[in-house]
Amino acid sequence: MADDGPDACLEEILALPGDDRWEIDRARVVRNQTAYVVRSFDGNALIFAIPLLVSHPLLLEIPLDSRGAPGAVSFVIERIKERAGSDANLGPLVGKGTRFPHQFASFTEPYTIVLSPASLASDLWHTGDRNFGDLCGIHLLLNGAVPCPPAFSRNDVTQVTEAAARLCEAVTRIVCSIPVRDLETAWIMTLDQELLRESLPERGLVSFVGDGSRLARHYTRYRCYFRTAGPKEGINIPFCCPRELEPYELELPASNRIITGLGIRKREVFAVAGSNAQGKITFLEGIIAGMDDHAAGDGRELAVTVHGLSTAEAMNCQLTGADVSMFFSDLPPGISGTVHAASGMGSGSMNMAHQVQRAIERHTPILIIDEDRAAPNLLVRSCLQTGEIMPLSEILCHDRGKMGETALIFAACAMDTLVAQADRIMVLDRHVAYAVDREIFRDRVAASLERMAGDLR
């Protein structure tokens, strides 16, 4: 049995009878994908995947729109993670007893994303196609590791199988002990986000950031991307929409709560301005993360953005038939083709021009630009620029129609002439939002330019 020991363990695990509360989710068994038992590279551990079905009539006990169900399943998963370190029967989830248990720590890392249109944090345990709820119950894919036996005797295989059975029993016990009220609260929170996102276009909006949102992030080894990162510990200043920016008042569709906050309108140009390290990028990241649904405590539960958002940034890479005619009337040396179909190694500004134009042509609802990652010469004009290039600030001034249906949100500190073209200007100072009147800002920019001109003479 030494050669097929892991396979023997898998067969016996899949044959576990369960009871009236749980069973192996045989309809979801895909060998070597959702069901496996294999040795680790060092031979010290047996790594497993077990599809489990807990007979919890989730969709019957909570008669709400099923789009909120992932919120309840996410709540279940996080509750199991919380117990994984203290319940010995849950030890396999964290590789307890193996030589290097830290290799399996990612599976039980806390995760506050309920649903996302992107494939985020695939190594973390979260809701999705393999962890969901339906009329049959709650489907969970359990991953982890147990110590690898030396010989795979009949007794060894039995011990591995019994450990898997205890794990399934412990998970089931936790799931069944969660009050339906808690599951319903998590369900409604997700449903609120789903329905609000769906309703934004009819409200004339593409994004909404609710008052009280805490957008700053805390990064960990396993959540090192802003969309997957958890809420920042310590100081995390809540967002509050300035009165001058005309806060929206909305009724959340599922919970019927009344909330207020900042609404980003269709086709508008919205500037997020301020000095260095004042929270501009954090705000933009919150807008992007609004495409995801968040669990309670994440801080971004009331940040909701329509799907299809795009970003544009400077990068040197190959162009192949790129249309840059919105910004360029002629191509620089080294680039072949025409401004409608340019090919060659493009500069940062040319690649960014292509990204902006492609987003607009695809009717992207929101385009986000961060000054720190942008090509400055594509945003504002320099006295050294030739007439073949029209920067974004001049397009917004003279030919706003080129932006089509796309709303533009950008963060800027030193791009005064670009900020002056925004429909609304929000200034962040120590992460607190203020509004600046557009006409007053334009007068300040004009006076500043006059002083600069005087200093140069």
C-alpha positions as CSV (number, residue, x, y, z in Angstrom):
1,M,0.0,0.0,0.0
2,A,3.1,2.3,0.2
3,D,2.8,3.4,-3.4
4,D,-0.8,4.3,-3.4
5,G,-1.1,5.4,0.2
6,P,-2.4,9.0,-0.5
7,D,-4.9,7.6,-3.0
8,A,-6.1,5.1,-0.5
9,C,-6.7,7.9,2.0
10,L,-8.6,9.9,-0.6
11,E,-10.9,7.0,-1.4
12,E,-11.7,6.4,2.2
13,I,-12.4,10.1,2.9
14,L,-14.7,10.3,-0.1
15,A,-16.5,7.2,1.2
16,L,-17.2,8.8,4.6
17,P,-20.9,8.3,5.3
18,G,-21.4,11.6,7.2
19,D,-24.7,12.0,9.1
20,D,-28.0,13.9,8.7
21,R,-26.1,17.2,9.0
22,W,-23.1,16.7,6.7
23,E,-21.8,14.6,3.9
24,I,-19.0,14.6,1.4
25,D,-20.2,16.9,-1.5
26,R,-19.8,14.2,-4.1
27,A,-21.5,16.3,-6.8
28,R,-18.6,18.7,-6.5
29,V,-15.8,16.1,-6.5
30,V,-13.3,16.7,-9.3
31,R,-10.3,14.6,-8.7
32,N,-7.0,16.4,-8.5
33,Q,-8.9,19.7,-8.3
34,T,-11.5,19.8,-5.6
35,A,-10.6,16.4,-4.1
36,Y,-7.1,15.2,-3.5
37,V,-4.6,13.9,-1.0
38,V,-1.0,14.3,-2.0
39,R,2.4,14.4,-0.3
40,S,4.1,17.8,0.2
41,F,7.4,18.3,-1.6
42,D,9.4,17.5,1.5
43,G,7.3,14.4,2.2
44,N,6.4,15.6,5.7
45,A,2.8,16.4,5.2
46,L,-0.3,15.2,3.4
47,I,-2.0,18.1,1.7
48,F,-5.7,17.6,1.1
49,A,-8.8,19.1,-0.5
50,I,-12.2,17.9,0.7
51,P,-15.6,19.1,-0.7
52,L,-18.1,19.2,2.2
53,L,-21.8,19.8,2.1
54,V,-23.4,21.0,5.4
55,S,-27.2,20.5,5.4
56,H,-28.1,24.0,6.4
57,P,-31.2,25.2,4.6
58,L,-29.7,28.6,4.2
59,L,-31.9,29.8,1.3
60,L,-35.0,28.5,3.0
61,E,-34.4,30.0,6.4
62,I,-33.5,33.4,4.9
63,P,-36.1,34.1,2.2
64,L,-34.3,37.0,0.6
65,D,-32.8,37.7,-2.8
66,S,-30.2,35.0,-3.3
67,R,-27.6,37.6,-4.4
68,G,-26.9,38.2,-0.7
69,A,-26.2,34.6,0.1
70,P,-22.4,34.9,-0.4
71,G,-22.4,37.3,2.5
72,A,-23.8,34.7,4.8
73,V,-21.4,32.0,3.5
74,S,-18.5,34.5,4.0
75,F,-19.6,34.9,7.6
76,V,-19.6,31.2,8.1
77,I,-16.1,30.8,6.6
78,E,-14.7,33.6,8.8
79,R,-16.2,32.1,11.9
80,I,-14.5,28.7,11.2
81,K,-11.2,30.5,10.7
82,E,-11.5,32.2,14.1
83,R,-11.8,28.8,15.7
84,A,-9.1,27.0,13.7
85,G,-6.3,27.8,16.1
86,S,-8.2,26.7,19.3
87,D,-10.2,23.7,18.2
88,A,-7.9,20.6,17.9
89,N,-10.3,19.0,15.4
90,L,-9.9,22.0,13.1
91,G,-6.1,21.6,13.3
92,P,-5.7,20.2,9.7
93,L,-6.9,23.5,8.4
94,V,-3.7,25.1,9.7
95,G,-1.4,22.2,9.2
96,K,-1.2,21.4,12.9
97,G,1.3,18.6,13.6
98,T,3.2,19.0,10.3
99,R,6.8,20.1,10.2
100,F,6.1,23.5,8.6
101,P,2.6,24.6,9.5
102,H,3.2,28.1,8.4
103,Q,3.1,26.9,4.9
104,F,-0.7,26.4,5.3
105,A,-1.4,29.6,7.2
106,S,-2.8,31.5,4.2
107,F,-5.9,29.3,4.1
108,T,-7.2,30.7,7.4
109,E,-6.0,34.3,6.9
110,P,-8.9,36.6,7.7
111,Y,-10.6,37.9,4.5
112,T,-13.1,40.7,4.3
113,I,-14.0,40.5,0.6
114,V,-17.3,38.7,0.0
115,L,-17.4,38.9,-3.8
116,S,-15.2,40.4,-6.4
117,P,-15.3,40.5,-10.3
118,A,-11.5,39.9,-10.2
119,S,-9.7,36.8,-9.2
120,L,-8.3,38.0,-6.0
121,A,-6.3,36.1,-3.3
122,S,-6.8,32.7,-4.8
123,D,-4.8,31.1,-1.9
124,L,-7.2,32.4,0.7
125,W,-10.4,30.7,1.7
126,H,-13.4,32.7,0.6
127,T,-16.7,32.6,-1.1
128,G,-17.0,31.8,-4.8
129,D,-17.7,28.9,-7.2
130,R,-16.4,26.4,-4.6
131,N,-17.8,27.9,-1.4
132,F,-21.4,28.9,-1.7
133,G,-24.9,28.3,-0.4
134,D,-28.0,27.0,-2.1
135,L,-31.2,25.0,-1.4
136,C,-29.1,21.9,-0.5
137,G,-27.1,23.7,2.1
138,I,-23.6,25.3,2.4
139,H,-20.9,23.9,0.1
140,L,-17.4,24.3,1.5
141,L,-14.1,23.2,0.1
142,L,-11.8,22.4,3.0
143,N,-8.0,22.6,2.4
144,G,-5.1,21.9,4.8
145,A,-2.6,19.3,5.8
146,V,-2.0,16.5,8.2
147,P,1.3,14.7,9.1
148,C,2.3,12.2,6.5
149,P,2.5,8.7,7.9
150,P,5.8,6.8,7.2
151,A,4.3,3.6,5.7
152,F,0.6,4.0,5.0
153,S,-0.4,0.9,6.8
154,R,-4.1,0.2,7.2
155,N,-3.9,1.8,10.6
156,D,-2.2,4.9,9.1
157,V,-4.9,5.3,6.5
158,T,-7.6,4.9,9.1
159,Q,-6.0,7.6,11.2
160,V,-5.9,10.1,8.3
161,T,-9.5,9.3,7.4
162,E,-10.6,9.7,11.0
163,A,-8.9,13.1,11.2
164,A,-10.8,14.2,8.1
165,A,-14.0,13.0,9.6
166,R,-13.4,14.9,12.8
167,L,-12.6,18.0,10.7
168,C,-15.9,17.7,8.8
169,E,-17.8,17.2,12.1
170,A,-16.1,20.2,13.7
171,V,-16.8,22.5,10.7
172,T,-20.5,21.3,10.7
173,R,-20.9,22.0,14.4
174,I,-19.7,25.6,13.9
175,V,-21.9,26.1,10.9
176,C,-25.0,24.8,12.7
177,S,-24.3,26.9,15.8
178,I,-24.4,30.2,14.1
179,P,-27.7,32.0,14.8
180,V,-29.8,32.6,11.7
181,R,-30.0,36.3,12.7
182,D,-26.3,36.7,12.2
183,L,-26.4,35.1,8.8
184,E,-29.3,37.3,7.8
185,T,-27.4,40.4,8.8
186,A,-24.4,39.4,6.7
187,W,-26.7,38.4,3.9
188,I,-28.5,41.8,3.9
189,M,-25.2,43.7,4.0
190,T,-24.0,42.0,0.8
191,L,-27.4,42.4,-0.9
192,D,-27.4,46.1,-0.1
193,Q,-24.1,46.5,-2.0
194,E,-25.2,44.4,-4.9
195,L,-28.5,46.2,-5.3
196,L,-27.0,49.7,-4.8
197,R,-24.3,49.0,-7.4
198,E,-27.1,47.9,-9.8
199,S,-29.1,51.1,-9.1
200,L,-26.3,53.6,-9.5
201,P,-26.7,54.2,-13.2
202,E,-30.4,55.1,-12.9
203,R,-29.4,57.5,-10.2
204,G,-27.0,59.2,-12.6
205,L,-24.0,57.9,-10.6
206,V,-21.0,55.6,-11.3
207,S,-19.7,55.4,-7.8
208,F,-20.7,56.2,-4.2
209,V,-18.6,56.5,-1.1
210,G,-20.7,56.5,2.0
211,D,-20.0,58.8,5.0
212,G,-18.2,56.8,7.7
213,S,-16.2,54.7,5.2
214,R,-12.7,53.8,6.4
215,L,-10.7,53.4,3.3
216,A,-7.1,53.1,4.7
217,R,-5.7,49.6,4.6
218,H,-3.6,47.2,6.7
219,Y,-1.4,44.9,4.6
220,T,-0.2,41.5,5.6
221,R,1.9,38.8,4.1
222,Y,-1.1,37.2,2.5
223,R,-3.1,40.3,1.8
224,C,-0.6,42.6,0.2
225,Y,-2.9,44.2,-2.4
226,F,-5.1,47.1,-1.5
227,R,-8.3,45.4,-2.6
228,T,-7.7,42.4,-0.4
229,A,-6.0,44.1,2.5
230,G,-7.9,44.5,5.8
231,P,-8.9,47.6,7.7
232,K,-6.0,49.7,8.9
233,E,-5.3,49.3,12.6
234,G,-5.0,52.5,14.8
235,I,-5.8,55.8,13.1
236,N,-8.2,55.3,10.2
237,I,-10.1,58.6,9.6
238,P,-13.6,58.0,8.3
239,F,-14.7,59.7,5.1
240,C,-17.2,62.5,5.3
241,C,-18.5,64.2,2.1
242,P,-18.2,68.0,2.3
243,R,-21.4,69.9,2.2
244,E,-20.2,71.9,-0.8
245,L,-19.9,68.7,-2.9
246,E,-23.6,68.1,-2.5
247,P,-23.8,64.9,-0.6
248,Y,-26.3,62.3,-1.8
249,E,-28.9,60.7,0.5
250,L,-29.7,57.1,-0.4
251,E,-31.9,54.4,1.0
252,L,-30.2,51.1,1.0
253,P,-32.4,48.7,-1.0
254,A,-32.3,45.6,1.3
255,S,-31.9,47.1,4.8
256,N,-33.8,50.3,4.1
257,R,-31.2,52.3,6.0
258,I,-30.8,55.9,5.0
259,I,-27.1,56.8,4.3
260,T,-25.3,59.9,3.0
261,G,-22.1,60.2,1.0
262,L,-20.3,61.4,-2.1
263,G,-21.7,60.4,-5.4
264,I,-19.5,60.4,-8.5
265,R,-21.7,61.4,-11.5
266,K,-21.8,60.0,-15.0
267,R,-19.5,61.8,-17.4
268,E,-18.1,64.2,-14.8
269,V,-14.5,65.2,-14.2
270,F,-13.7,64.9,-10.5
271,A,-10.4,66.0,-9.0
272,V,-8.9,64.6,-5.8
273,A,-6.3,67.2,-4.9
274,G,-4.0,67.9,-2.0
275,S,-0.4,67.8,-0.8
276,N,1.8,64.8,-0.5
277,A,0.6,61.8,1.6
278,Q,-2.8,63.2,2.5
279,G,-4.9,60.3,1.4
280,K,-5.5,60.9,-2.3
281,I,-4.4,57.5,-3.4
282,T,-6.2,55.8,-0.6
283,F,-9.4,57.5,-1.8
284,L,-8.8,56.3,-5.4
285,E,-8.2,52.8,-4.2
286,G,-11.4,53.0,-2.3
287,I,-13.3,53.8,-5.5
288,I,-11.6,50.9,-7.3
289,A,-12.4,48.5,-4.4
290,G,-16.0,49.6,-4.6
291,M,-16.4,47.0,-7.4
292,D,-16.1,44.4,-4.7
293,D,-18.6,43.5,-2.0
294,H,-17.2,43.8,1.6
295,A,-18.0,42.1,4.9
296,A,-18.8,44.0,8.0
297,G,-15.8,45.6,9.6
298,D,-13.9,46.0,6.4
299,G,-14.5,49.7,6.3
300,R,-15.5,49.8,2.6
301,E,-19.0,48.4,3.0
302,L,-20.5,51.7,1.8
303,A,-18.0,52.2,-1.0
304,V,-19.8,51.0,-4.1
305,T,-18.7,51.3,-7.8
306,V,-20.1,50.1,-11.0
307,H,-18.2,47.3,-12.7
308,G,-16.0,48.0,-15.7
309,L,-13.7,50.7,-14.2
310,S,-10.3,51.3,-16.0
311,T,-7.1,53.0,-15.0
312,A,-4.4,54.6,-17.1
313,E,-0.7,55.0,-16.2
314,A,2.7,55.6,-17.9
315,M,4.6,52.5,-18.9
316,N,7.2,51.7,-21.6
317,C,5.9,48.8,-23.7
318,Q,5.2,47.7,-27.2
319,L,2.4,49.2,-29.1
320,T,0.6,47.2,-31.8
321,G,-1.9,49.1,-33.9
322,A,-2.7,51.5,-31.0
323,D,-5.0,54.5,-31.6
324,V,-3.5,57.6,-30.0
325,S,-5.2,60.2,-32.2
326,M,-7.0,61.8,-29.3
327,F,-3.7,63.2,-28.1
328,F,-1.2,63.0,-31.0
329,S,-1.6,64.5,-34.4
330,D,1.7,63.1,-35.6
331,L,3.9,60.2,-34.5
332,P,7.4,60.7,-33.1
333,P,10.4,59.1,-34.8
334,G,10.7,55.4,-34.1
335,I,7.0,54.7,-34.1
336,S,5.6,53.3,-37.3
337,G,2.0,53.5,-38.7
338,T,-0.4,56.3,-38.2
339,V,-1.9,58.0,-35.1
340,H,-4.9,55.7,-35.6
341,A,-2.7,52.6,-35.7
342,A,0.7,53.1,-34.1
343,S,3.2,50.3,-33.7
344,G,6.6,50.2,-31.9
345,M,8.1,50.7,-28.5
346,G,6.0,53.4,-27.1
347,S,7.0,55.9,-24.4
348,G,5.1,56.2,-21.2
349,S,3.0,59.1,-22.5
350,M,2.1,57.3,-25.7
351,N,1.1,54.1,-23.9
352,M,-0.9,56.1,-21.5
353,A,-2.6,57.9,-24.3
354,H,-3.6,54.6,-25.8
355,Q,-5.0,53.4,-22.5
356,V,-7.1,56.5,-22.1
357,Q,-8.4,56.4,-25.6
358,R,-9.2,52.7,-25.5
359,A,-11.1,53.1,-22.2
360,I,-13.2,55.9,-23.8
361,E,-13.9,53.9,-27.0
362,R,-15.1,51.0,-24.9
363,H,-17.5,53.3,-23.0
364,T,-15.8,52.6,-19.7
365,P,-18.0,54.2,-17.0
366,I,-15.0,55.4,-14.9
367,L,-11.4,56.2,-15.8
368,I,-8.9,56.7,-12.9
369,I,-5.6,58.5,-13.2
370,D,-3.1,58.9,-10.5
371,E,-0.6,61.8,-11.0
372,D,2.2,59.7,-9.3
373,R,1.9,57.0,-12.0
374,A,1.0,59.2,-15.0
375,A,3.1,60.8,-17.7
376,P,3.0,64.5,-16.7
377,N,3.5,65.7,-20.3
378,L,0.2,64.0,-21.3
379,L,-1.7,65.7,-18.5
380,V,-0.5,69.4,-18.8
381,R,1.4,71.3,-21.4
382,S,5.0,72.3,-21.2
383,C,6.6,75.2,-23.1
384,L,8.8,72.6,-24.7
385,Q,6.1,70.5,-26.2
386,T,5.4,70.6,-29.9
387,G,2.0,71.3,-31.4
388,E,1.5,67.6,-32.4
389,I,0.5,66.8,-28.8
390,M,-2.6,68.0,-27.0
391,P,-2.5,67.2,-23.2
392,L,-5.5,66.1,-21.3
393,S,-6.0,69.5,-19.6
394,E,-6.5,71.1,-23.0
395,I,-8.8,68.4,-24.2
396,L,-11.0,68.9,-21.1
397,C,-10.9,72.7,-21.7
398,H,-11.6,72.8,-25.5
399,D,-13.1,69.5,-26.5
400,R,-14.8,67.8,-23.5
401,G,-16.9,65.7,-25.9
402,K,-13.9,63.5,-26.6
403,M,-14.4,62.0,-23.2
404,G,-17.6,60.4,-24.4
405,E,-19.7,58.7,-21.6
406,T,-16.6,58.2,-19.3
407,A,-16.3,59.8,-16.0
408,L,-12.8,60.9,-15.1
409,I,-11.4,60.8,-11.5
410,F,-7.8,61.8,-11.0
411,A,-5.5,62.5,-8.1
412,A,-3.2,65.5,-8.4
413,C,-0.9,67.7,-6.3
414,A,1.2,69.7,-8.8
415,M,-1.2,69.6,-11.9
416,D,-3.0,72.9,-11.2
417,T,-4.0,73.5,-14.8
418,L,-5.5,70.0,-14.9
419,V,-7.4,70.4,-11.6
420,A,-8.8,73.7,-12.9
421,Q,-10.7,71.8,-15.6
422,A,-12.5,69.5,-13.1
423,D,-16.3,69.9,-12.6
424,R,-15.8,69.4,-8.8
425,I,-12.7,69.6,-6.7
426,M,-12.2,67.7,-3.4
427,V,-9.1,68.5,-1.4
428,L,-7.7,66.0,1.2
429,D,-5.8,67.5,4.1
430,R,-4.6,64.9,6.7
431,H,-7.1,62.5,5.2
432,V,-10.1,64.8,5.9
433,A,-12.1,65.9,2.8
434,Y,-12.8,69.5,2.0
435,A,-14.3,71.2,-1.1
436,V,-12.8,74.0,-3.2
437,D,-15.0,76.1,-5.4
438,R,-14.0,75.7,-9.0
439,E,-14.0,79.4,-9.9
440,I,-12.1,80.4,-6.8
441,F,-9.5,77.7,-7.6
442,R,-9.2,79.0,-11.2
443,D,-8.5,82.5,-9.9
444,R,-5.8,81.2,-7.6
445,V,-4.2,79.3,-10.4
446,A,-4.3,82.4,-12.7
447,A,-2.7,84.5,-10.0
448,S,-0.1,81.9,-9.3
449,L,0.9,81.7,-13.0
450,E,1.1,85.5,-13.2
451,R,3.5,85.6,-10.2
452,M,5.6,82.9,-11.8
453,A,5.7,84.8,-15.0
454,G,6.8,87.9,-13.1
455,D,9.6,86.0,-11.3
456,L,11.0,84.8,-14.6
457,R,11.3,88.3,-16.1
